[in-house]
Amino acid sequence: MTVTSFLDLSDEIRLLIGEKLNSKTIYAFIRVCRSFNSSYISCLWSDLIIAQFKSVTVPAEVVRTNAHCIEAITFSSTLTKEYYAITFPRLHTLRMMNDHEYEYGNVSGNLQVVLPQENIEFLRRHPNITALTYQHMDTLPKEFWEVVGTELVQLDELEFTGDVDADEMDSFWRACERVQNLHLKDVNVISENVPILSTSPGENGFHSTKAEPRRPFSGYLMRSKFKAPTHD
């Protein structure tokens, strides 16, 4: 078939072009005509960042309508539970990030922040996630790490910053050992609300890549400054 104009390009070629365009240009494209809207709307929604306290927050119902286009998403810790109730059939990258405005008390305390159980149920509905980033200052329950370690069957990359309860260390390390690419930074081990082990704040963190068969991950963080506890 002879291509006589830009409108004659196939959807596959249009998507390749869309991957090189910024959001402003894509937004202009989808307003040109219905054909462009159909081709490029997925490019606009493929990687979504949602934070409760940005000047413009995408309403949950709009996100739900376009959930089939979303492949990567960043959730702030202050999003309400209605966002976590959405299922994203193509999701492969999930970033659950701490909201610094909320952390330092610059927002209303009336906000209904999601509970750990809602995080767990969200993960269970998305077993095909391949990359997970979790950067919060809360302590996750054992069930969270069990889901990461056993139910995210395609998980290849894990990045974690936050606190781990000493009682949950076994589940945490099992989740860490099963991924190919591991990034740990500013991790604190907590016992009875008191930090007992902590990574060094000035370092770049621990990075592990299983480029070839090797011994199981030994549990070192921060360039061997932090070792996983052993049990007699």
WOGIZI-V273361 format. One line per field, one symbol per residue. ss: DSSP state (h for helix, s for strand, l for the rest). phi: phi as a letter, one per 20 degrees, with the letter a starting at -180 (. if undefined). psi: psi as a letter, one per 20 degrees, with the letter a starting at -180 (. if undefined). A space follows every 10 residues. Layout:
BEGIN
ss=???
phi=???
psi=???
END
This chain:
BEGIN
ss=lllllhhhll hhhhhhhhll llhhhhhhhl lllhhhhhhh hhhhhlssss lllllllllh hhhhhlhhhl lsssssllll hhhhllllll llsssssllh hhhlllllll lllllhhhhh hhhhllllll sssssssssl lhhhhhhhhh llllllssss ssssshhhhh hhhhhhhlll ssssssssss sllsssssll lllllssssl llllllllls sllllsslll ll
phi=.eedbgfeff fffffffffe eeffffffff efafffgffd ffffdfcddc cfdffcdfgg fffffdgfee dcbddefdff ffffeeddfd fcccdddfef fffemecfee feffegffff fffffcfefd ccdcccdede fgfgfffffc defdfdcccc cqdcfgfdff fffffffeef ccccbleded clmcfdbbff feeeneccce fbgbfggene dllmebdffd df
psi=ppoirhiiqr hghghhghhi qrhggghhgi igrhghghhi hhhhihoppp phjrhoppqh hggghjhiip hpqoprijqr hhhiiqpohj pippooqpoh ghgjkjrpii pnqqqhhhgg hgghimijph ppponrjrpq rhhghggghh hnhjphpppp paqpphijhg hghhhhhiqh opopplpppp oljpphqqqp hjrirppppm hrprqqpikp qlljiopqqq p.
END
